[in-house]
Amino acid sequence: MSLSSRNRIFLLALVILLPVVAIWHLFSGQIDIDGGTFLSALTDFQDSELKHVVVWELRIPRMLTALIAGAGLSVAGLLMQTLFNNPLAGPYVLGINSGASLFVALAIMAGIPVLSSDLGIVANALIGAFLFGLIIVFFSSVVRQQISLLLIGLMLGSFTGAIVSLLQSASGLEELKLFTLWTLGSLQAVTLDQLPIFFAAFSITILGAFLVVKPLNLLVLGASEASLLGVRIKQVRLVIILITAVITGVVTAFCGPIAFVGLAVPNLIRIVMKTQSHGSLILGSLLTGAIFLLVCDILIQSVESEFALPINALTSIIGAPFVILLVLRRLR
């Protein structure tokens, strides 16, 4: 399906806007860094220069983390909404995020220093996310209806949430504080050494999404109609869930839970682009999600000198009213 002129202009504007916002993000922060210093840090890095270290150890990883996390979660949200034919579905709806939170809570509340270290938290979040992803994959192979799988994901989330609450009530102040900080989310925890893992998960997500564009376009018609047109519903559902588990698990592991990006951005793109062509929707969600999270983090850095604003809080503040408006719009 060819792109309309309006959507071509819209996507071109996003392509131009993304590097502009990314560069703006690189020069945000409490430490002022001019263009010459930034260029010298890239071409002639000196570990004795504080600003060079800030560029490589803080600015570049944080910018790339925001870009990848925003783009990946948005595409994952688009896939979930198409799979369940529900605009209120998101990348965390299947309980993958809940699995990560449960294992992080177990690691921190256990009081074992190795488990509660930065590496231990990331490892446990990854284990929890992928374990719950496998559980959902298993259920998807035996459950025929998408709504049933959606309910199973919600119940898994409720079950793990109850266990996490019990662990919190029995934990000490230090453990409770550490877990609470993790749940608020942060884009500052990913290092240059960890970025290849982040980028690999993102690449798998985007490649997998584009490989299932044709089935996604047919799923818009409904599962029964798509099946009659040759879509292997069970296989496609497995692929979409695995793609979502990969990016959601990695983002949650390194950044903590980031709410509403995967829910709000795909809906916004559908409203603006007015198309069901998933090649265009994936590209639009990817670019908009990256820009959205970069702008959110720029806002956070602008108030860092006054107080620490968690990324999860800001995305919720922006995303929740949008979702309410979306629900009201559908009720009309």
C-alpha positions as CSV (number, residue, x, y, z in Angstrom):
1,M,0.0,0.0,0.0
2,S,1.5,3.3,-1.1
3,L,1.9,6.2,1.2
4,S,-0.3,9.2,0.8
5,S,1.4,12.5,0.2
6,R,0.3,13.7,3.7
7,N,1.9,10.7,5.4
8,R,5.1,11.0,3.4
9,I,5.4,14.6,4.6
10,F,4.6,13.6,8.2
11,L,7.2,10.8,8.2
12,L,9.8,13.0,6.5
13,A,9.2,15.6,9.2
14,L,9.8,13.0,11.9
15,V,13.0,11.8,10.2
16,I,14.3,15.4,10.2
17,L,13.1,16.1,13.7
18,L,14.6,13.0,15.3
19,P,18.3,14.0,14.9
20,V,17.5,17.6,15.9
21,V,16.0,16.4,19.2
22,A,18.8,13.9,19.7
23,I,21.4,16.6,19.3
24,W,19.4,18.9,21.6
25,H,19.4,16.0,24.2
26,L,23.2,15.6,23.9
27,F,23.7,19.3,24.9
28,S,21.2,19.2,27.7
29,G,22.2,18.8,31.3
30,Q,23.7,20.7,34.2
31,I,27.2,20.7,32.8
32,D,27.5,23.1,29.8
33,I,29.4,21.6,26.9
34,D,30.0,23.6,23.7
35,G,30.2,22.2,20.2
36,G,34.0,22.4,20.0
37,T,34.4,20.5,23.3
38,F,31.9,17.9,22.2
39,L,33.6,17.4,18.8
40,S,37.0,17.1,20.5
41,A,35.6,14.4,22.9
42,L,34.5,12.4,19.8
43,T,37.7,12.8,17.9
44,D,40.4,13.1,20.6
45,F,39.1,11.7,23.8
46,Q,41.1,12.5,26.9
47,D,40.1,10.7,30.1
48,S,41.6,13.5,32.2
49,E,39.1,15.9,30.7
50,L,35.9,15.9,32.8
51,K,33.7,17.1,29.9
52,H,35.1,14.4,27.6
53,V,34.1,11.8,30.2
54,V,30.7,13.3,30.6
55,V,30.1,13.1,26.8
56,W,31.1,9.5,26.5
57,E,30.0,8.1,29.9
58,L,26.8,10.1,30.4
59,R,25.5,12.0,27.4
60,I,25.9,9.5,24.6
61,P,24.6,6.4,26.5
62,R,21.7,8.3,27.9
63,M,20.6,9.7,24.5
64,L,20.9,6.3,22.8
65,T,19.0,4.7,25.7
66,A,16.1,7.1,25.4
67,L,16.0,6.7,21.6
68,I,16.1,2.9,21.6
69,A,13.7,2.5,24.6
70,G,11.1,5.0,23.2
71,A,11.2,3.5,19.7
72,G,11.2,-0.1,20.9
73,L,8.3,0.2,23.4
74,S,6.2,2.1,20.8
75,V,6.6,-0.6,18.2
76,A,5.9,-3.3,20.8
77,G,2.8,-1.4,21.8
78,L,1.6,-1.2,18.2
79,L,2.1,-4.9,17.7
80,M,0.1,-5.7,20.9
81,Q,-2.8,-3.4,19.9
82,T,-3.1,-5.0,16.5
83,L,-2.8,-8.5,17.9
84,F,-5.6,-8.0,20.5
85,N,-7.5,-5.6,18.2
86,N,-7.6,-3.3,21.3
87,P,-6.2,0.2,21.4
88,L,-5.7,-0.1,25.2
89,A,-3.3,-3.0,24.9
90,G,0.4,-2.2,25.6
91,P,3.7,-3.9,25.8
92,Y,3.3,-4.6,29.5
93,V,-0.2,-6.0,29.2
94,L,0.9,-9.6,29.1
95,G,2.7,-9.5,32.5
96,I,6.2,-9.4,31.1
97,N,6.9,-6.3,33.1
98,S,5.4,-7.9,36.1
99,G,7.8,-10.8,35.8
100,A,10.7,-8.5,35.7
101,S,9.4,-6.6,38.8
102,L,8.8,-9.8,40.7
103,F,12.4,-11.1,40.2
104,V,13.9,-7.7,40.9
105,A,11.9,-7.6,44.1
106,L,13.0,-11.1,45.1
107,A,16.6,-10.1,44.4
108,I,16.5,-6.9,46.4
109,M,14.4,-8.1,49.3
110,A,16.6,-11.2,49.7
111,G,19.3,-8.8,51.1
112,I,22.1,-10.5,49.3
113,P,24.6,-7.9,48.0
114,V,25.4,-9.7,44.8
115,L,21.8,-9.9,43.8
116,S,21.0,-6.3,44.8
117,S,23.9,-4.8,42.8
118,D,23.3,-3.0,39.6
119,L,24.3,-6.1,37.6
120,G,22.3,-8.4,39.8
121,I,19.2,-6.2,39.3
122,V,19.6,-6.2,35.5
123,A,20.2,-9.9,35.4
124,N,17.1,-10.7,37.6
125,A,14.9,-8.4,35.6
126,L,16.0,-10.1,32.4
127,I,15.4,-13.5,33.8
128,G,11.9,-12.5,35.1
129,A,10.9,-10.9,31.8
130,F,11.9,-13.8,29.6
131,L,10.5,-16.4,32.0
132,F,7.1,-14.7,32.0
133,G,7.5,-14.3,28.2
134,L,7.9,-18.0,27.9
135,I,4.9,-18.6,30.1
136,I,2.8,-16.3,27.8
137,V,4.2,-18.1,24.8
138,F,3.0,-21.4,26.3
139,F,-0.5,-20.1,27.0
140,S,-0.6,-18.6,23.5
141,S,-0.1,-22.1,22.1
142,V,-3.1,-23.6,24.0
143,V,-5.5,-20.6,24.1
144,R,-7.3,-19.8,20.9
145,Q,-8.9,-16.4,21.7
146,Q,-6.8,-13.3,22.1
147,I,-9.1,-11.9,24.8
148,S,-8.4,-15.0,26.9
149,L,-4.7,-14.5,26.5
150,L,-5.1,-10.8,27.4
151,L,-7.0,-11.8,30.6
152,I,-4.3,-14.4,31.5
153,G,-1.7,-11.6,31.2
154,L,-3.7,-9.3,33.4
155,M,-4.1,-12.0,36.0
156,L,-0.4,-12.8,36.0
157,G,0.2,-9.1,36.6
158,S,-2.2,-9.0,39.5
159,F,-0.7,-12.2,41.0
160,T,2.9,-11.0,40.8
161,G,1.8,-7.6,42.1
162,A,0.3,-9.2,45.2
163,I,3.6,-11.1,45.8
164,V,5.6,-8.0,45.4
165,S,3.4,-6.1,47.9
166,L,4.0,-8.9,50.4
167,L,7.7,-8.7,49.9
168,Q,7.6,-5.0,50.3
169,S,5.7,-5.2,53.6
170,A,8.3,-7.6,55.0
171,S,11.4,-5.8,53.8
172,G,13.7,-3.3,55.5
173,L,13.9,0.4,54.7
174,E,17.0,0.2,52.6
175,E,15.7,-2.7,50.4
176,L,12.3,-0.9,50.1
177,K,14.0,2.3,49.0
178,L,16.2,0.5,46.4
179,F,13.2,-1.3,44.9
180,T,11.1,1.9,44.8
181,L,13.9,3.8,43.0
182,W,14.1,1.0,40.4
183,T,10.3,1.1,39.8
184,L,10.5,4.9,39.1
185,G,12.6,4.2,36.0
186,S,15.8,5.8,34.8
187,L,17.6,6.3,31.5
188,Q,21.0,6.8,33.2
189,A,21.8,3.2,34.1
190,V,22.9,1.9,30.7
191,T,26.7,2.1,30.1
192,L,28.5,2.1,26.8
193,D,29.5,-1.6,27.3
194,Q,25.8,-2.5,27.7
195,L,24.5,-0.6,24.7
196,P,25.3,-3.4,22.2
197,I,22.9,-5.7,24.1
198,F,20.3,-2.9,24.1
199,F,20.8,-2.3,20.4
200,A,20.7,-6.0,19.5
201,A,17.3,-6.4,21.3
202,F,16.0,-3.3,19.5
203,S,17.2,-4.5,16.1
204,I,15.5,-7.9,16.6
205,T,12.3,-6.1,17.5
206,I,12.3,-3.8,14.5
207,L,13.3,-6.5,12.0
208,G,10.7,-8.9,13.4
209,A,8.0,-6.2,13.2
210,F,8.7,-5.5,9.6
211,L,8.7,-9.3,8.8
212,V,5.1,-9.6,10.0
213,V,3.7,-6.5,8.3
214,K,1.5,-8.4,5.9
215,P,-0.1,-10.6,8.7
216,L,-0.5,-7.5,10.8
217,N,-2.4,-5.7,8.0
218,L,-4.7,-8.7,7.7
219,L,-5.2,-9.0,11.5
220,V,-6.9,-5.6,11.4
221,L,-9.8,-7.4,9.7
222,G,-10.2,-9.8,12.7
223,A,-8.6,-13.1,13.5
224,S,-11.3,-15.2,11.7
225,E,-11.0,-13.2,8.5
226,A,-7.2,-13.2,8.6
227,S,-7.2,-16.9,9.1
228,L,-9.5,-17.4,6.0
229,L,-7.0,-15.2,4.0
230,G,-4.1,-17.5,4.9
231,V,-2.6,-16.0,8.1
232,R,-1.4,-18.7,10.5
233,I,-2.8,-17.0,13.6
234,K,-1.1,-19.2,16.2
235,Q,2.4,-18.8,14.6
236,V,2.0,-15.0,14.1
237,R,0.8,-14.6,17.7
238,L,3.9,-16.5,19.0
239,V,6.2,-14.3,16.9
240,I,4.6,-11.0,18.1
241,I,4.7,-12.1,21.7
242,L,8.4,-13.1,21.4
243,I,9.2,-9.8,19.8
244,T,7.4,-7.9,22.5
245,A,9.1,-10.0,25.3
246,V,12.5,-9.2,23.9
247,I,12.3,-5.5,23.8
248,T,10.1,-5.1,26.9
249,G,12.3,-7.4,28.9
250,V,15.5,-5.6,28.0
251,V,14.1,-2.1,28.5
252,T,12.6,-3.0,31.8
253,A,15.8,-4.7,32.9
254,F,18.0,-1.7,32.2
255,C,15.6,1.3,32.7
256,G,12.9,0.0,35.0
257,P,9.3,0.1,34.0
258,I,8.4,3.0,31.6
259,A,4.7,3.4,31.4
260,F,2.4,4.7,28.7
261,V,4.9,5.0,25.9
262,G,3.8,1.8,24.2
263,L,0.2,2.6,24.9
264,A,-0.1,6.3,23.9
265,V,2.4,6.6,20.9
266,P,0.8,4.0,18.6
267,N,-2.7,5.4,19.2
268,L,-1.4,8.9,18.4
269,I,0.2,7.6,15.2
270,R,-3.0,5.8,14.1
271,I,-5.0,9.0,14.7
272,V,-2.5,11.2,12.8
273,M,-1.7,8.9,9.9
274,K,-5.2,7.5,9.4
275,T,-3.9,4.3,7.8
276,Q,-3.9,0.6,8.6
277,S,-0.7,-0.1,6.6
278,H,1.6,-1.4,9.3
279,G,4.8,-0.6,7.4
280,S,3.9,3.1,7.8
281,L,2.6,2.7,11.3
282,I,5.7,0.9,12.5
283,L,8.0,3.6,11.0
284,G,5.8,6.3,12.5
285,S,5.6,4.7,15.9
286,L,9.4,4.1,15.9
287,L,10.3,7.7,15.1
288,T,7.6,9.3,17.4
289,G,8.4,7.0,20.3
290,A,12.1,7.9,20.1
291,I,11.3,11.6,19.9
292,F,8.8,11.5,22.7
293,L,11.1,9.8,25.2
294,L,14.0,12.1,24.2
295,V,11.9,15.2,24.9
296,C,10.7,13.7,28.2
297,D,14.3,13.2,29.3
298,I,15.2,16.7,28.1
299,L,12.5,18.1,30.4
300,I,13.8,15.9,33.3
301,Q,17.3,17.3,32.8
302,S,16.0,20.8,32.8
303,V,14.7,20.4,36.4
304,E,17.5,18.2,37.7
305,S,19.1,21.0,39.6
306,E,15.8,21.5,41.5
307,F,14.6,17.9,42.1
308,A,14.8,14.4,40.6
309,L,11.8,13.7,38.3
310,P,11.5,10.0,37.4
311,I,11.0,9.1,33.8
312,N,8.1,6.8,34.7
313,A,6.3,9.6,36.5
314,L,6.7,12.0,33.6
315,T,5.5,9.6,30.9
316,S,2.5,8.7,33.1
317,I,1.7,12.4,33.7
318,I,1.7,12.9,29.9
319,G,0.3,9.5,28.8
320,A,-2.6,9.0,31.3
321,P,-4.7,12.1,30.2
322,F,-4.1,11.0,26.5
323,V,-5.5,7.5,27.2
324,I,-8.5,9.0,29.0
325,L,-9.2,11.2,26.0
326,L,-8.8,8.2,23.8
327,V,-11.4,6.2,25.8
328,L,-13.8,9.2,25.7
329,R,-13.3,9.5,22.0
330,R,-14.2,5.9,21.4
331,L,-17.3,6.2,23.6
332,R,-18.8,9.0,21.4
